[in-house]
Amino acid sequence: MSLPMLVPGLGQALKILGVAGGASVVTRMHLYLIMEIALLFGKDIDDQARVPEMVAVVLASGIGAGTPFLVQALGMNPLWALPVGGLTYASVAKLIGESAIRYYSGEVADAIASVPV
């Protein structure tokens, strides 16, 4: 996804296509990840309760799509777009996966229930 950022002057259309295509693939991968984790914990993936969870995943996936542009905006060498984008996507995937496991296992609900009011 960050490849168009490597070649300065490649053309804005190619950059936008690369970002949109890469972001949609990664977002779909993250959505499959949380739905499989939900299934493992016995949740109904067709339930309306999954919609806000999927919206949160789409928003988190968008963070990774913007990092190559941040490299460009900061005036850094375009070669940094690849490692920065890759590390950001890896971090977002790990964060989404671990958060989904905690959420669907009930750890989040237990933590909220134990907070004194």
N, C-alpha and C positions, 0 to 999 in steps of 0.2 A: 504494500500500500504506500510505502514511503519512497518507492523508487522514482516517481516523477519529480520529487523534490531534489534528487541527486543531480539532475541535469538542469542547470540554470538556463532559462530562456526556452525551455521545451514547449511551452505553450500552456496557457491557462486551461484550455479545454481538456488536455490530457491529464493535468493535475486534478481537476475536478472529477473526471471519470475515475481516476485511480483512487481518490479519496472515497467517492460514493460507492464504488464497487467493493473496495476493501472493507469499508465500514459496514456495509450490508452483510458481507460474509462473516465478519467477526461478530456482529450483533446476532446473527442467526445461530452461530456456534454457541454464544453465551446463553441464548434462550433455550437451546437444546440442553445445555449443561444444567440449568436450574430446573427444567422440567424433568430431566432424568433423576436429579437428586430428590425432587418432590415425589416422584414415583417410588424411589427407594424407601422413602419414609411413609409410604402409604397414602399420600395425598392424591386427590382427584385433580388431574391436570386440566380437566374441562370445566372446573368450577370457576365462577366469576371472581373468586378470591385471588386467583392467580394473576388477574389483569394488573393490579397495582405493582405486583412483584415484577412482572414483565416490563412495565414502564420504567421502573427503577433500573433494570438491567440495560434497557435501551439508552437511558441517560448516561449510565456509567460507561457504556461502550463508546459513546460519543466523545468522551474524554480522550481516548486513545486516538481518535481520528484527528483531533486538533493539535496534538503535540508536534507533528512535523511543521505545522504552520507557526507554532511558537518558536521553533528553532529558526525559521526564516525571519520572523518578526524581531527576534533578538539579534539578528545580523550575524549569526554563527555560520560556520562553514556548512554548506548543504550536506556534506558527508555525514554530519551528526544526526540528520533526520532519520536514517535507518536504525542506528542503535537506540536512539531516544524513543522512536515509535515502537520498536520491538520490545524494549524493556517496559514501556508503558502498557502495551497490550498484555504482556506476560503478567505484570502486576495487577492489572484490572481483572484478568481471568482468575488469578489466584484469590483476589479479594472477593469476587463474585462467588466462586466455588465455596470458599470457607464460610462466607456469610450465609449462603444458602443452606449449608450443612447445619450451622448453628440455628438458623431460623426454623428449618423444618424438623429438626430434632427436638425442638421445644425449649432449647436453652434460653432463647430470647424471652419466651413467655414466662419461664420460671424466674428469670432475672427481674422482669417487670412485676411479677406477682410478689416477689420478696421485698420490694421497695416499700418502706413504711410510709404511710400517708399521714 
